[in-house]
């Protein structure tokens, strides 16, 4: 038989299977016959030439190339590298791979879903926090006037977000650059934190509203449901209320010209509703329940009569500039402005004052004293973004790890595609499309999960987010960006690595040792990176929680437990305060009762500059003060260090010659010893030549009246009569607080008929000072668990793969007598070593970051060595348990099955 008459050899069976695996079965008519036109067309799209295709068939075992008969293609010819049909094929292949490797696909998708859920929520939270006050028509031209005070005895200036009453109107009058201006007073620091509303039979307390100039709604934009915003605050005793308050008062938003009675700043007054608004335009740092005009009675009267340019920095001033105004140039004029108008007063009070301008859009994300609304700091938001990035990175690392670990399963596919002419960019596109598909699935699962878990997530962060996909298109921008960024990051290395395989080495059954070793080392780096992030979060969570516990449990100089506060808010109830205190004191559960104007945990707005005998206002010390009575020391268990306590005889109507108790910091600041303090007279010079004299009768231990992030300031208390002390504090010893509260409510109802009964617990009020730290602790704790969980998913997948790779080795070792424990240790050892290494790397990083965070606290814990040991132990234990599950399972498997697998 001649050579030409010899039959064409059949290809090896493995080549036949490889072709069927590489191509969808329905694309081939038969191996040696004509190739299906759609298959040939698709092969052509990835740049395959006929000669190259013949060559790969020869490589696969054909002695004589197949006769390839091309049928007319129904598709239009195209030389585009990424044809829609090719992209469709990429996704088809990706779906088949997901279905074939369900476990790894599930681990990847689940990890990406959890990571994306957390990342998406944090991004939405940060976007929401940064959206405040951006809805105003001239938001970029709105600024708040802030103040810096310098005193001779203090090194650091005192900055505040408030200013004196006459400053803003004078700016409006003197500077043509100012288009409009307004002033806002928050009565809360002055003891009016709630108002008593009466409409018919409805009687209830409402959170404080703001007292504003009539130009307020010409400066800021609010959506009015009723009324004219330009004229709503022109008339005295008018009131603009929120939509929620209108419904609460009148069961409707159609409340225009309706009247209501309010008790707060003064005795009961009648107000007329001149406007109803809501916050549909956007969030603002000014979001009260109602506004009243400055020309009404009460605080407005005090503001209108106050001409102090130096002191009384208690109101917020806002300016809207005309378009084109150079704000920096305007700010440079303020030094001459304050000297021109208030220079004499400042020199008389021996102080310096500077004015600055703060963009209104930046108020909510800046930490300021006397802030009117609960804001957040830009650093806190940046830390949240960093955490979100860490969480998503951990999820992406999972994808990279599992994809590269499974690379041997796809090596032949890459080899065939390369041999038939596929370029590296084409292969990278395929693998990136697979990662993009998995990211789309993960995000598609994460978005509804975010919506379902919003109540829980909002509870953790203290936010009020809502997911509005049909109304807020920026949310879609975040989602699309997250899909693209995650898909590219997660799929970049697997695509780069898999597309680099040498096809000849693959077909010959050889591995590129250098490439393989590099991939293994890179997987180790990724595992270490995951647990470095997790370990940093664990250490951070422990440190933050310890600092929070320290703040709440550290001795603050008074006893805060078992103290019940009864705030008397209505002015008409003040005469009965003394009787209420006496009847409370008569209850068997009550040890003592005291009254104060501001209890610990509340901001103390009152201060005065004082100097000792032989000095002047040049060396005066700013001392904060509150009013109390003779029971203050015993009720709060304040320790007297020298002198005596108040007696009822110390009460005097002449406040210019009062007796006071001072804290230790007053003595330290003014360089006074305890021995010479008792009986010393402190003086203060006021405007008009008036001099105030206070006599020290006692010294008490330093008290943290406010946050422990601040150093204790000079502080003193003065005695006042019961009707001037609306905050009643009872020291209670009982195991049945509900029964005690019922008794107190009965007394309240008899003495204050018509006033809603209220009570608070002092320890809870103090805890509110650290709400931001508590929120941060909850966030860190929650996302630390998430990061550990995602890391464990990846570690579990790698352990499964490692066990599969070493299945025969395990079988041989078991046949030779290896125990389950030794086999488990063998499989887990490599992973545990990586986790220990990650702890060593994470510890200095966490130490540095936590020290930066603790710098904000005047009173702080020390970061001790055992915290790092604890974090390391947690990480190692979690990793070992994760790996051991699969290790034990492999060790218990029947070795016969693994050894005869071929």
Secondary structure, DSSP 4 states (H G I P E B T S, - for coil): --TTTSPPPPPPHHHHHHHHHHS-GGG-S-SSSPPPHHHHHHHHHTT--HHHHHHHHHHTT-SS-----PPPPSSPP---SS-HHHHHHHHHHHHHHHHHSHHHHHHHHHHHHHHHHHHHHHHHHHHHHTTTT--STTGGGEEEEEEEEEETT-SS-EEES-B-HHHHHHHHHH-TTEEEEEEEEEGGGGT--EEEEEETTEEEEEE--EEE-TTHHHHS--EEEES-TTTTTSSTTEEEEEHHHHHHHHSSS--TT-EEEEESSSS-EEEEEEEEEESTT---S---SEEEETTSSSHHHHHHH---SSS---BEEEEEEPTT--HHHHHHTHHHHHHHHHHHHHHHTTEEEEEEEEEGGGSTTS--TT-SS----HHHHHHHHHHHHHHHHHHHHHHHHHHHHTGGGGHHHHHHHHHTT--HHHHHHHHHHHHHHHHHHHHHHHHHHHHHHHHHHHHHHT------TTT-HHHHHHHHHHHHHHHHHHHHHHHHHHTT--HHHHHTT---HHHHHHHHHHHHHHHHHHHHHHHHHHHHHHHHHHHHHHHHHS--SS--TTEEEEE---GGGGGGHHHHHHHHHTSTTEEEEEEESS-TTS----EEEEEETT--GGG-EEEEEEEE-TTHHHHTTPPEEEE----GGG--S-TTEEEEEEEHHHHHHHT--HHHHTTPEEEEE-GGG-EEEEEEEEEE-----S-TTSPPPPEEEEE--GGG--EEEEEE--S-HHHHHHHHHHHHHHHSTTSPP--EEHHHHHHHTTHHHHHHHHHHHHHHHHHHHHHHHHHHHHHHHHHHHTHHHHHHHHHTT--HHHHHHHHHHHHHHHHHHHHHHHHHHHHHHHHHHHTT-SS-----HHHHHHHHHHHHHHHHHHHHHHHHHHHHS-HHHHHT--
